[in-house]
Amino acid sequence: MSTPLFPLAFGSEDWRLLSGLPVGFLFGFVLERGGFGNARRLAAQFYLRDMTVFKVMFTAILTAMMGLFGLEAAGLVDRSHLWINPTFLPAQAVGGFLLGVGFILSGLCPGTAVVSMASGRLDALVALLGIVVGIAGFAVGVDLFPSLEALYQAGTGQVSLLPDALGVPPLVLGLAILGVAVLAFLGAEKVETRFQGHGSPVEGTPSPRPRAEFAVAAALGAAGVLALVAARPPSPPPPPAVEPVAPLELAEALIRREAGLLILDLRGESAETERVPGAHPVRREEAAGLLAQIPAGSTVVIYDGDAAPTEVPPDWPRLLRYRGLQGGWEGWKREVLTPMPASHFSLEEQGRVARQNQISAYFSGASPAPPAAATAPPPAVITGGATPKKKGGGC
Amino acid sequence: MTELESGRNHLLIDPSLHVWGWQIALYLFLGGIVAGIMVFTGLRFLGRTPRPPSLAMALIPWFAPLLLSLGMLFLWLDLEHPFNAWRFYMVFQVSSPMSWGAWILLAVYPSSVALAWVSTREALGGPLGPRDGPWSSLWLWLTRRLAGVEGWLRAHLRGLALSNLLLGSALGIYTGILLGTMAARPLWNSPLLGPLFLVSGMSSAAAFMLLYPLSERERVFLGRTDLTLILVEMGLLFLWMVGLASAGAASQSALALVTGGPFTASFWSFVVAVGLVVPLVAEWVELRHGQVPGRSAAVLVLIGGFALRWILVFAGQASGWSSEMALM
């Protein structure tokens, strides 16, 4: 198996952030050239006069599905590193309905609103302001009304994929979706022809639109890819790797009160008396049950007496990021809890040693205030079960 | 006994400088625009064309004293002891960029106001002046009062234009030199910062002028000039980065603030992409297809010009000489 292209390797968090710029530019460019910056065209979808949005979105879903299957089978994508939205079914149903209402009212969804605004359309600017006001209103409202908070959190919060939810093998489901797509493309053409007479032609519709025949041919091609993928012997997905984390790095993360961090102490009995602040003492065989409740994308730091496990047991969830504390509990004691005599170090290293000693004083209880932010409270038990962040889907 | 006290043992200095805030970034941005407006206005009067300027172009020189006053208000707000500011004008220190700056700022006022007045009179004087309405009597009173001064200014118009050109350039360069001479902050410590700020200021000024209803000929001229200025600015930025990369460890770690460090995403997206590359392509496409330059690229240039100063002010303060500084 070749080295995966994804996840991409970046030198720093800022480069990773910056990678969004060219991707966003290309995405916006393609949407704009496809006419998706025009609210009239998007609204025409709801009057069934112009099915472009439907066709493009369905094609995009098919492309992503097939692309992901293909790239994963070729070993180019490591799916365990992909972010998949956790499912909050009731919340997402209500939210999806509201998004639809806003979509019809403005003729734009969040993504196309940005594209449309960049083309200089003022209605898109108003739509975007509405989005901002809506988000701000929700953020205020969720604190004021407990029922809204309950709705916001309604659902499992687990990553739920269609094949698992329906109990259907992915290959069968993929083919079924392709079949639906073929029928839907043919049906869309018919619907369009029927309803186009009911109103004025949509402005900005490019004349050479993709024909249904082309879409059917593309879908058949995709089915071929799927068949090829299925023909490959199923290889068990590689277990997620345990990345090492230095004790001082973990200490800094604790001081920053980093969200979505869970620390598991796997030492057994001795973990009951002393352990890394915020760590949960848990036996290895019980860990899988605990980890199943953690939202995907969280970071789990594991450690043992004098080392950290280097491999993730097969029954542990795959959508978590595992990091092993270097040197285990002994490493923590040696590097974080023991101060360094500053005189042993050269002038250049003294700054680093001073910082290390500040951290040491803080965690060993010699200094009451955390070294980075004097006003922050001491690290409470940080669990991965903190409120999971929801990410918007959008189009 | 002489006690030695380290100036670094101070909350505002270590681990990184926290002395200059948004006021300075805004002042540097406005100062750059003022410098550019003065240079362009000076050039307009030095290389006179037979065609009269549009009304907007004739009135734009007034933005030099107006924006400078706004910028100086921000500068004044930043002072620890604002009511001691008059002391700047009790002395002139040849080796202090701040002293030079204080006197340049003072000299900018009479020069820019005088040229703005001549420019306005050329456009509005005579038959074009307001003949009725509430402004006519004030206009009449002003023109009569200032007739003698105006005559003298018109007689020395070339000198006045030249003084605007020189003072504008000095203002633009001084803002860069002010940061560039500070050896303690390696990100700023480059002689290229002066020309970089002048060119960026002129580019921002061209963009600022494009926001107003200028004539087609003026828009094309400013669009072409801005295109050149953006290219020169890109070259200067590149040289500035090469200079830092090839200097000592402190300069290299300062450069790392924008090549992987915490200012990377903002620098490359706002300054380079939004402020330079996109407007460069947009203005080039406009001119290539014979279009009159519009306002979109101009707005992007202004965003980029502001981002450059904002990021340089804050990233510069985060750079330093201690080895752990780059990690902060």
Interface residues (C-beta under 8 A of the other chain):
Chain A: G11 S12 D14 W15 L17 L18 L21 G120 E348 G351 R352 R355
Chain B: G260 G261 P262 F263 T264 A265 W268 S269 A273 S296 S322 S323 E324
